[in-house]
Amino acid sequence: MSITIHPELETRLRARAEAEGLTVEAYVEHLLRADQQAEDELEALALEGLNSGEPIEVGPGYWEEKHRRLDERLKKTGAR
């Protein structure tokens, strides 16, 4: 595969690959694998959150209560 990138990016890419002791091709593969792993982890966390308990009804009252409780916490800590 052949790709064309801006010369500044190519310089950065080559420098980072060299710093890792990798070829540019191996470094790009490493980046893509890390990106896939991060995507898989994010999906797993999202599913874990969805399956973490009973769903709650969220409406204006929910957000008003959240806001009120946050205001109370901020007043206690002296923040704002």
N, CA, C and O atoms as a MOPAC input file, in Angstrom:
PM7 MOZYME 1SCF
protein

 N      0.85200 1    -1.16300 1     0.00000 1
 C      0.00000 1     0.00000 1     0.00000 1
 C      0.90000 1     1.22900 1     0.00000 1
 O      1.96800 1     1.23700 1     0.61300 1
 N      0.46400 1     2.23000 1    -0.67600 1
 C      1.22200 1     3.47100 1    -0.72900 1
 C      0.27900 1     4.62200 1    -0.40500 1
 O     -0.81500 1     4.71500 1    -0.96200 1
 N      0.70900 1     5.49500 1     0.49800 1
 C     -0.10500 1     6.66400 1     0.82900 1
 C      0.77100 1     7.90200 1     0.75600 1
 O      1.99000 1     7.82800 1     0.90800 1
 N      0.13400 1     9.03700 1     0.52200 1
 C      0.84800 1    10.30600 1     0.47600 1
 C      0.36300 1    11.15400 1     1.63600 1
 O     -0.84000 1    11.34300 1     1.82000 1
 N      1.30000 1    11.66300 1     2.41500 1
 C      0.94300 1    12.55500 1     3.51900 1
 C      1.80900 1    13.80600 1     3.43400 1
 O      2.84700 1    13.82300 1     2.77200 1
 N      1.36800 1    14.82700 1     4.10400 1
 C      2.08700 1    16.09600 1     4.12400 1
 C      3.51100 1    15.86400 1     4.64600 1
 O      3.70100 1    15.09100 1     5.58500 1
 N      4.49700 1    16.51400 1     4.05800 1
 C      5.88800 1    16.30200 1     4.48000 1
 C      6.14700 1    16.51900 1     5.98100 1
 O      6.94500 1    15.80000 1     6.58300 1
 N      5.47600 1    17.50200 1     6.57600 1
 C      5.65000 1    17.72700 1     8.02100 1
 C      5.17600 1    16.51800 1     8.82200 1
 O      5.82600 1    16.10800 1     9.78400 1
 N      4.03800 1    15.95200 1     8.42000 1
 C      3.52100 1    14.76800 1     9.10500 1
 C      4.42600 1    13.56800 1     8.87000 1
 O      4.62200 1    12.74300 1     9.76200 1
 N      4.96300 1    13.47700 1     7.69100 1
 C      5.86900 1    12.36400 1     7.40300 1
 C      7.11400 1    12.44700 1     8.28300 1
 O      7.59800 1    11.42900 1     8.77900 1
 N      7.62400 1    13.64700 1     8.47300 1
 C      8.78700 1    13.83300 1     9.33000 1
 C      8.48100 1    13.41300 1    10.75900 1
 O      9.27600 1    12.72100 1    11.39600 1
 N      7.31800 1    13.83700 1    11.26100 1
 C      6.90100 1    13.44500 1    12.61500 1
 C      6.72400 1    11.94300 1    12.72000 1
 O      7.15200 1    11.32500 1    13.69400 1
 N      6.09200 1    11.35900 1    11.71200 1
 C      5.84900 1     9.92100 1    11.70100 1
 C      7.16800 1     9.15500 1    11.72800 1
 O      7.32800 1     8.20700 1    12.49800 1
 N      8.09000 1     9.56100 1    10.90300 1
 C      9.38600 1     8.88600 1    10.86200 1
 C     10.13100 1     9.03700 1    12.19300 1
 O     10.75700 1     8.08900 1    12.66700 1
 N     10.06200 1    10.22600 1    12.78800 1
 C     10.74500 1    10.46300 1    14.06600 1
 C     10.15300 1     9.60900 1    15.17400 1
 O     10.88600 1     9.03500 1    15.98000 1
 N      8.83700 1     9.52600 1    15.21600 1
 C      8.19400 1     8.71300 1    16.26100 1
 C      8.46200 1     7.22900 1    16.05700 1
 O      8.69100 1     6.49600 1    17.01900 1
 N      8.43200 1     6.79200 1    14.81600 1
 C      8.72500 1     5.38500 1    14.53600 1
 C     10.14800 1     5.06800 1    14.96600 1
 O     10.40100 1     4.04100 1    15.59600 1
 N     11.06900 1     5.94700 1    14.62500 1
 C     12.46400 1     5.73200 1    14.98900 1
 C     12.63600 1     5.71400 1    16.51200 1
 O     13.37900 1     4.89200 1    17.04800 1
 N     11.94700 1     6.62000 1    17.19900 1
 C     12.03300 1     6.67400 1    18.66200 1
 C     11.52700 1     5.37800 1    19.29400 1
 O     11.99700 1     4.98200 1    20.36000 1
 N     10.58500 1     4.72500 1    18.64800 1
 C     10.04400 1     3.45200 1    19.14100 1
 C     10.87700 1     2.25400 1    18.66700 1
 O     10.64200 1     1.11600 1    19.07300 1
 N     11.84000 1     2.53600 1    17.81100 1
 C     12.66000 1     1.45300 1    17.27100 1
 C     11.92600 1     0.63100 1    16.23400 1
 O     12.18800 1    -0.56200 1    16.08100 1
 N     11.00800 1     1.26200 1    15.52200 1
 C     10.18100 1     0.56000 1    14.54000 1
 C     10.34100 1     1.17200 1    13.16000 1
 O     10.78100 1     2.31300 1    13.01400 1
 N      9.97800 1     0.39700 1    12.15800 1
 C      9.85700 1     0.96600 1    10.82200 1
 C      8.58800 1     1.79800 1    10.79200 1
 O      7.73000 1     1.67200 1    11.66600 1
 N      8.47500 1     2.64700 1     9.78600 1
 C      7.25400 1     3.44800 1     9.65500 1
 C      6.04700 1     2.52500 1     9.51600 1
 O      5.00200 1     2.76300 1    10.12100 1
 N      6.19500 1     1.48700 1     8.72800 1
 C      5.08300 1     0.55400 1     8.51200 1
 C      4.66900 1    -0.12100 1     9.82000 1
 O      3.47900 1    -0.23000 1    10.11600 1
 N      5.64300 1    -0.56800 1    10.59600 1
 C      5.33700 1    -1.22700 1    11.86800 1
 C      4.71500 1    -0.24100 1    12.85000 1
 O      3.82500 1    -0.59900 1    13.62100 1
 N      5.19000 1     1.00400 1    12.81800 1
 C      4.63300 1     2.02100 1    13.71400 1
 C      3.17500 1     2.31600 1    13.36600 1
 O      2.33700 1     2.44800 1    14.25900 1
 N      2.87600 1     2.42000 1    12.08500 1
 C      1.49500 1     2.66200 1    11.65400 1
 C      0.61900 1     1.47800 1    12.05700 1
 O     -0.50600 1     1.67600 1    12.51600 1
 N      1.10800 1     0.27000 1    11.89500 1
 C      0.35000 1    -0.91200 1    12.33800 1
 C      0.10600 1    -0.85300 1    13.84300 1
 O     -0.98800 1    -1.15800 1    14.31700 1
 N      1.13500 1    -0.45700 1    14.58500 1
 C      1.00800 1    -0.31900 1    16.04500 1
 C     -0.08600 1     0.69400 1    16.39300 1
 O     -0.92000 1     0.44000 1    17.26200 1
 N     -0.07800 1     1.83800 1    15.71100 1
 C     -1.10200 1     2.86600 1    15.95700 1
 C     -2.50100 1     2.34700 1    15.65600 1
 O     -3.44200 1     2.59600 1    16.40900 1
 N     -2.62700 1     1.62500 1    14.55100 1
 C     -3.94400 1     1.10200 1    14.17500 1
 C     -4.42800 1     0.04400 1    15.16100 1
 O     -5.61300 1     0.00100 1    15.49300 1
 N     -3.52100 1    -0.80500 1    15.62600 1
 C     -3.91400 1    -1.80600 1    16.62400 1
 C     -4.32300 1    -1.14000 1    17.93500 1
 O     -5.29700 1    -1.54700 1    18.56700 1
 N     -3.56700 1    -0.10400 1    18.34200 1
 C     -3.90000 1     0.61500 1    19.56700 1
 C     -5.24800 1     1.31600 1    19.42800 1
 O     -6.03500 1     1.35700 1    20.37300 1
 N     -5.50700 1     1.86200 1    18.25200 1
 C     -6.79300 1     2.51300 1    18.00100 1
 C     -7.93500 1     1.50700 1    18.07800 1
 O     -8.98000 1     1.79500 1    18.66100 1
 N     -7.74100 1     0.32900 1    17.49400 1
 C     -8.76700 1    -0.71600 1    17.54500 1
 C     -8.99900 1    -1.17600 1    18.97600 1
 O    -10.13900 1    -1.38600 1    19.39000 1
 N     -7.91400 1    -1.33400 1    19.73300 1
 C     -8.03100 1    -1.75500 1    21.13200 1
 C     -8.79500 1    -0.70800 1    21.94000 1
 O     -9.63400 1    -1.06100 1    22.77000 1
 N     -8.51600 1     0.56200 1    21.71000 1
 C     -9.22200 1     1.62500 1    22.41700 1
 C    -10.70700 1     1.62100 1    22.04900 1
 O    -11.56600 1     1.81300 1    22.91100 1
 N    -11.00300 1     1.40300 1    20.77400 1
 C    -12.39300 1     1.33200 1    20.32400 1
 C    -13.11600 1     0.15700 1    20.97500 1
 O    -14.25400 1     0.29500 1    21.42200 1
 N    -12.45200 1    -1.00000 1    21.02800 1
 C    -13.04100 1    -2.18600 1    21.66300 1
 C    -13.29400 1    -1.93500 1    23.14800 1
 O    -14.33600 1    -2.31400 1    23.68400 1
 N    -12.32300 1    -1.29000 1    23.80800 1
 C    -12.47000 1    -1.00700 1    25.23500 1
 C    -13.61900 1    -0.03400 1    25.48000 1
 O    -14.39800 1    -0.21500 1    26.41600 1
 N    -13.72700 1     0.99400 1    24.64400 1
 C    -14.82300 1     1.95000 1    24.78600 1
 C    -16.17500 1     1.26600 1    24.59400 1
 O    -17.12600 1     1.53900 1    25.32700 1
 N    -16.25400 1     0.38600 1    23.61400 1
 C    -17.50100 1    -0.35300 1    23.37500 1
 C    -17.83900 1    -1.23200 1    24.57700 1
 O    -18.99500 1    -1.29900 1    24.99400 1
 N    -16.83200 1    -1.90600 1    25.13400 1
 C    -17.04800 1    -2.76800 1    26.29500 1
 C    -17.52700 1    -1.95400 1    27.48800 1
 O    -18.42300 1    -2.38200 1    28.21600 1
 N    -16.93000 1    -0.77400 1    27.69100 1
 C    -17.35700 1     0.08500 1    28.80700 1
 C    -18.78300 1     0.59300 1    28.59900 1
 O    -19.56300 1     0.67300 1    29.54800 1
 N    -19.11600 1     0.93100 1    27.36800 1
 C    -20.47700 1     1.39100 1    27.07800 1
 C    -21.48400 1     0.27800 1    27.34600 1
 O    -22.53300 1     0.52200 1    27.94100 1
 N    -21.17400 1    -0.93100 1    26.91300 1
 C    -22.07000 1    -2.06600 1    27.16300 1
 C    -22.17100 1    -2.36100 1    28.65300 1
 O    -23.24900 1    -2.67500 1    29.15800 1
 N    -21.04500 1    -2.25800 1    29.35800 1
 C    -21.06300 1    -2.47000 1    30.80700 1
 C    -21.97900 1    -1.45000 1    31.48100 1
 O    -22.73700 1    -1.78500 1    32.39100 1
 N    -21.89800 1    -0.21000 1    31.02400 1
 C    -22.76400 1     0.82500 1    31.57200 1
 C    -24.22900 1     0.55200 1    31.28000 1
 O    -25.08300 1     0.72500 1    32.15000 1
 N    -24.52200 1     0.12500 1    30.05800 1
 C    -25.90000 1    -0.17400 1    29.68700 1
 C    -26.46800 1    -1.33400 1    30.49800 1
 O    -27.66500 1    -1.37300 1    30.78600 1
 N    -25.60800 1    -2.27100 1    30.86100 1
 C    -26.05600 1    -3.46200 1    31.58200 1
 C    -25.81300 1    -3.37300 1    33.08600 1
 O    -25.86900 1    -4.38500 1    33.78400 1
 N    -25.54500 1    -2.17300 1    33.58800 1
 C    -25.12900 1    -2.03800 1    34.98400 1
 C    -26.28600 1    -1.96300 1    35.98800 1
 O    -26.05400 1    -1.93100 1    37.19700 1
 N    -27.48400 1    -1.93600 1    35.51000 1
 C    -28.59800 1    -1.87600 1    36.45000 1
 C    -29.88700 1    -1.51600 1    35.73700 1
 O    -29.96400 1    -1.44200 1    34.51100 1
 N    -30.87500 1    -1.30200 1    36.55500 1
 C    -32.17300 1    -0.93200 1    36.00100 1
 C    -32.10500 1     0.46300 1    35.37300 1
 O    -31.44300 1     1.35400 1    35.90500 1
 N    -32.78200 1     0.64500 1    34.25800 1
 C    -32.78300 1     1.97100 1    33.63700 1
 C    -33.54900 1     2.97300 1    34.49900 1
 O    -34.44200 1     2.59600 1    35.25800 1
 N    -33.19400 1     4.23400 1    34.37700 1
 C    -33.90100 1     5.28800 1    35.11300 1
 C    -34.55700 1     6.22300 1    34.11500 1
 O    -34.08700 1     6.38600 1    32.98900 1
 N    -35.63200 1     6.82200 1    34.53800 1
 C    -36.35300 1     7.78000 1    33.71300 1
 C    -35.68600 1     9.14500 1    33.86300 1
 O    -35.58500 1     9.67700 1    34.96800 1
 N    -35.23600 1     9.70000 1    32.75600 1
 C    -34.56100 1    10.99000 1    32.80100 1
 C    -35.44400 1    12.02800 1    32.13600 1
 O    -35.80200 1    11.90300 1    30.96500 1
 N    -35.78900 1    13.05100 1    32.89900 1
 C    -36.58700 1    14.15700 1    32.39500 1
 C    -36.12700 1    15.43400 1    33.06900 1
 O    -35.08400 1    15.44700 1    33.72300 1
 N    -36.88200 1    16.49600 1    32.92200 1
 C    -36.48500 1    17.77400 1    33.52400 1
 C    -36.26800 1    17.68400 1    35.03700 1
 O    -35.33000 1    18.28700 1    35.55800 1
 N    -37.10700 1    16.95200 1    35.73800 1
 C    -36.97500 1    16.82300 1    37.18500 1
 C    -35.66600 1    16.14600 1    37.57900 1
 O    -35.05400 1    16.51500 1    38.58200 1
 N    -35.24200 1    15.17800 1    36.81200 1
 C    -33.98800 1    14.48200 1    37.07800 1
 C    -32.82400 1    15.46100 1    37.02200 1
 O    -31.98400 1    15.49800 1    37.92200 1
 N    -32.78400 1    16.25800 1    35.95000 1
 C    -31.68600 1    17.20300 1    35.78900 1
 C    -31.74400 1    18.32600 1    36.81000 1
 O    -30.70400 1    18.80800 1    37.25900 1
 N    -32.94900 1    18.75100 1    37.18500 1
 C    -33.08100 1    19.77800 1    38.22600 1
 C    -32.52100 1    19.26700 1    39.54800 1
 O    -31.82400 1    19.99600 1    40.25400 1
 N    -32.82400 1    18.01700 1    39.88300 1
 C    -32.30900 1    17.43300 1    41.12400 1
 C    -30.79000 1    17.29300 1    41.06600 1
 O    -30.09900 1    17.57500 1    42.04500 1
 N    -30.27400 1    16.85900 1    39.92500 1
 C    -28.81700 1    16.76300 1    39.76500 1
 C    -28.17700 1    18.13300 1    39.96700 1
 O    -27.15700 1    18.24700 1    40.64700 1
 N    -28.75800 1    19.15000 1    39.39100 1
 C    -28.23600 1    20.51200 1    39.50000 1
 C    -28.29100 1    20.99700 1    40.95400 1
 O    -27.34300 1    21.61000 1    41.44400 1
 N    -29.39500 1    20.72100 1    41.63200 1
 C    -29.53900 1    21.14000 1    43.02100 1
 C    -28.47400 1    20.47500 1    43.88700 1
 O    -27.83900 1    21.13300 1    44.71100 1
 N    -28.27900 1    19.16800 1    43.70000 1
 C    -27.28700 1    18.44400 1    44.49800 1
 C    -25.87200 1    18.92200 1    44.20400 1
 O    -25.03900 1    18.98800 1    45.10900 1
 N    -25.59900 1    19.25000 1    42.97600 1
 C    -24.28900 1    19.78700 1    42.62700 1
 C    -24.07600 1    21.14900 1    43.28800 1
 O    -23.00100 1    21.42700 1    43.82000 1
 N    -25.10700 1    21.99300 1    43.25200 1
 C    -25.02000 1    23.29800 1    43.93100 1
 C    -24.72100 1    23.12700 1    45.41300 1
 O    -23.90100 1    23.85500 1    45.97200 1
 N    -25.38700 1    22.16200 1    46.05600 1
 C    -25.14400 1    21.91300 1    47.48600 1
 C    -23.69200 1    21.50600 1    47.71400 1
 O    -23.04400 1    22.00900 1    48.63200 1
 N    -23.18200 1    20.60400 1    46.89000 1
 C    -21.78700 1    20.16800 1    47.03700 1
 C    -20.81300 1    21.31600 1    46.84800 1
 O    -19.82600 1    21.43100 1    47.57500 1
 N    -21.09400 1    22.15800 1    45.87400 1
 C    -20.20400 1    23.28900 1    45.61700 1
 C    -20.22100 1    24.29200 1    46.77600 1
 O    -19.19100 1    24.87300 1    47.12000 1
 N    -21.40700 1    24.48700 1    47.37400 1
 C    -21.50400 1    25.40400 1    48.52800 1
 C    -20.71500 1    24.86800 1    49.70900 1
 O    -20.07900 1    25.63700 1    50.43000 1
 N    -20.74900 1    23.53600 1    49.91900 1
 C    -20.01600 1    22.92300 1    51.01800 1
 C    -18.51100 1    23.04700 1    50.84800 1
 O    -17.78300 1    23.20000 1    51.82900 1
 N    -18.04100 1    22.98100 1    49.60900 1
 C    -16.60500 1    23.03200 1    49.36300 1
 C    -16.10700 1    24.45300 1    49.19000 1
 O    -14.89800 1    24.68500 1    49.16600 1
 N    -17.02300 1    25.41200 1    49.06900 1
 C    -16.62600 1    26.79800 1    48.89400 1
 C    -16.22700 1    27.13000 1    47.46500 1
 O    -15.69000 1    28.20600 1    47.19900 1
 N    -16.48100 1    26.22900 1    46.56700 1
 C    -16.12700 1    26.46300 1    45.15900 1
 C    -17.18500 1    27.34400 1    44.50700 1
 O    -18.30800 1    27.44800 1    45.00200 1
 N    -16.82200 1    27.97100 1    43.40400 1
 C    -17.65300 1    28.80700 1    42.56300 1
 C    -17.09400 1    30.11600 1    42.34100 1
 O    -17.69400 1    30.93400 1    41.64400 1

